[in-house]
Amino acid sequence: MKAHDGMYIGGAWRPAVGTDTITVLNPADEQPIGQVPAGTAQDVDAAVRAAREAFPSWAATPPAERGALIGALRDQLVARKDEIAETVTAELGSPLPFSQMVHAGVPILVSGSYADLAATYAFEEKIGNSTVYLEPVGVVGAITPWNYPLHQIVNKVAPALAAGCTVVLKPAEDTPLTAQLFAEAAHEAGIPAGVFNLVTGLGPVAGQALAEHEDVDLVSFTGSTAVGKQIGATAGAAVKRVALELGGKSANVILPSADLTKAVKAGVANVMSNSGQTCSAWTRMLVDSARYDEAVSLAADAAAKYGARIGPVVNAKQQARVRGYIDKGVEEGARVVAGGSESPREQGYFVQPTVFADVTPEMTIAQEEIFGPVVSIIRYEDEDEALRIANGTVYGLAGAVWAADDAEAIAFARRMDTGQVDINGGSFNPLAPFGGYKQSGVGRELGPHGLAEYLQTKSLQF
Ligand code: NAD
């Protein structure tokens, strides 16, 4: 794999200030595939200065021109889609077809949507005797995780650029090569120097320096709730804008009238894709007691089919963490009906696709985010109990409801404390706002709502 040994700052690859590096491993075989510099607070400072310098002229660039450059960035992502997919597979371990379709494909859709939105969004509105201008917030510090390495970068950078903000990105330690490819694409697209900058490095060093930097106006973070709380507190103390995209423990609610086979199969597939490393995954499957046993056997069969097709989890720490949760589930009395905590292979950070039955709502595996290929099937007696269980965690990111007709599913979904619900297998919409209720986060990404995060209002009265 190709790796740059510098940071992308002010439109060029520059040597890092320090000499520390991060070695990137392929989780499928545990072999090193590249090395990137581990940035320090000084690298972050240089990147923030470049972003600040570039801000006035980027903010003053007509939105349609910004849109055209984001369109050129999209075209670069199209031209590099094979290299992107191969790089994500090498760093993250997801099977190549999934990397091609989702990891490389979705960012093309999202960047394309912001190319259009920049050109068409109403950056000015009239309210009574006022004209309200929607102006860019300023310099954005973007901190992203490894689970959808390019998607989460594009979800922040594309709307920030469309709004007229400039950006410093600190990507996850496990997937910096994909971030470097993105920087190359931005460069080739002609994004002006300093508008997008990249500093690779460790979270508690480079990430923290970015979140704490006094010249960053808005911090946009995706990752764990624990780090998100810390970043939120830092931003709060500095009275700085913050967007947090955190964990989830979403419910897949299968109502008694639903097509059980379809709902169970879709539910298992939803969790197993990306080896369960999806914050919006429907990791709790809720089934009425009359059809509980049937659902358990359907889910066990569906999970077993993933055995050979599933990729590894991202690193040894995640593997140990997921296996620990599976052991905890057994200890607390849940019943493994597929998979288990033993590693299925000698080499690589693999975890078996696992299904638990007899899970009760208060168990650890039904409350905490596992971030691995593990589904918990929970029994309910009536709809009110299903709702209490669905809403009974600190999270509220996503979910699904299945019923014989949409109206019944919609009525249930409206009572769920969560930001996104798929009705009867509804498909992904790159323009729909994505984000959490409760401890799943603050703010929204994607589409016009995602653009609004990077804008502030100024009212002029006449
Ligand atoms: P993390 O929150 O530690 O890392 C996410 C990003 O934050 C990375 O870029 C990291 O370098 C950075 N970071 C870490 N500590 C920081 C700090 N003190 N200040 C600033 N930035 C910091 O997540 P992780 O360790 O990669 O994964 C741990 C768990 O987080 C997972 O098991 C999962 O439950 C959850 N997670 C959720 C998502 C999501 O999309 N919601 C994504 C990844 C991980």
Residues whose N, C-alpha, C, O or C-beta is under 5 A from the ligand:
A	BS01	NAD	I143 T144 P145 W146 N147 K170 P171 A172 E173 G201 L202 G203 P204 G207 Q208 A211 T222 G223 S224 V227 E245 L246 G247 C279 E369 I370 F371
